[in-house]
Amino acid sequence: MMKRTILLTLCLAAAGTMALAQQPEYRPMDDENKVVDLTLDSLEKVRTARPKAGSSRKGNNPVLFLVGNSTMRTGTLGNGDNGQWGWGFFAHNFFDEERITVENQALGGTSSRTFYNQLWPDVKKGIRPGDWVVIELGHNDNGPFDSGRCRATIRGISATDSVVVTLKEGPNKGKVETVWSYGEYMRKFVRETRALGAHPILMSLTPRKRRPATDGGEEASGWEAVRVGETFGGWARQIAEEMNVPFVDLNELSASKYDQMSSWKLNYHFYLDNIHTSKFGAELNARSAAEGLLASTHPELAPLKEMMLSAAAAEGALQPIVPTTGVKREAGKPVVFITGDSTVKNTDRDSTGMWGWGSQAFRVFDTEKITYINCAQAGRSCRTYIREGRWDKVVNDLQQGDFVLIQFGHNDIGELHRGKHRGEIPGTADTSCVSRVVLQNEAYNEVVYSFGWYLKKMIDDCRQKGATPILVSLTPRNEWADGKIERRNDSYGKWYREVVAETGCVFVDLHNITADALDAIGQESAKDYYNNDHTHTSLRGARLNALGIAIGLRKSGCELAKYLK
């Protein structure tokens, strides 16, 4: 009897060994991001930081749920406190929130596997029939199956490939788990969303950036966007086609925009590493997602598109509404956009009040040949002009052959972290810091760059649209020493020249042109050229500065000089 028991035990052991041996060996995907992100070691903290599923719902309106990782919601809070932003934070800008709300349920560090196992059950509790669920995962589906963050999935879209693992680390240490392919997790999300009466939407990953390889195999100095069409992008598309699910190729939509940028510009769309986006990159991805939804011909998306903020483009296709300056173009005429602060645009009404030189542009430009629009705004620095979206309006309107006059500096010297939060880092270096901004009882995080960096951004944006940027140094203040008006050639004047030397941008040195004229006029007579304080000009002063613009343009040899009176 004992002999039979021993034989039976040996047979069972051998059978178990054979079963284990028959389990295929899968090699986890390499971690190409090489970024340390949030480890899911405190789900309670995560649950209190993210919104309760469905809590954004207004009445019986539908909710658009966003399921993703740190490229959709950085870190636990997703508030940009480290300068990185996920695109989910800006997605609501493209929807009519009186008809549908956008709820960002993404979490940094999650893979399709860890989100499905650990977060998806709570998200499902808030989903109702008629809702929408965007699923964009894959950046973290790499590394070990059973150690580290235990988040890897099997390559591809197989519905049958699986591996059983015992987790060696993390809060679920010792747990036995079946790991499926990336595609199978996508199927699970789709099936379970539909089972709840909601509509799934699959999206490919946001692009990473990398330095392109040269012919010799070394890395180049520039940057390029990374496509994932043969891996996660292709796999998500295959699942979408297989299950008849709307698909948005977010990866290609954003990467194609990066292709149009300079390497310098592409680089600042990311922050701290090669995968997580700055505010600029997050806004770009959010717009790409909206464009992809509107361009899709999948019939299931028709009700969702009706709840988006869009307009018909020239070709009849729907496009997200973009803010513009409202300039009225005339056939055959380029446009000169004037940007700046109160020295460029002021109240410009009362003959005895304060005037900006932009109000006198009609004295400078031949309006039979060119159109001009004064887009300056009092009290703005480069930083706040961009932060408030005023610069975007200009860029959105730019066309090949246009011109942009850029003049800032009077308000750029303030504090970075207090007051009006409009100050910038002195100088022209490509440097930055994260600032906590509190304005009108609203607090948020903002990456602050140098004065010169903002100028370089504006120059680069213009050139990408085929327009000519022209830097204009700030007007002089009515402050005198030893019979000479002040000159700021050791600060803002110096920084303007450094940017000009670096970029080759056209430069109108209005600061010194006007200062030379006022020196000749004399301190006492110069009082008639200012009003209210030492910075803002009278109508007479505005005319003098406008004349200085014309003089500077002629001296520069710029193409815009052909359009002067």
PyMOL commands that set and color helices and strands:
alter all, ss='L'
color gray80, all
select helices_A, chain A and resi 2-22+43-49+87-89+91-94+112-124+182-195+232-243+250-259+263-268+279-295+299-305+357-363+382-387+390-397+451-464+492-503+510-521+523-529+539-556+559-563
alter helices_A, ss='H'
color red, helices_A
select strands_A, chain A and resi 63-68+101-104+132-136+162-166+176-180+199-203+208-210+224-226+247-248+310-312+318-320+335-339+371-374+403-406+432-439+442-449+468-472+480-481+484-485+506-508
alter strands_A, ss='S'
color yellow, strands_A
deselect
rebuild
show_as cartoon
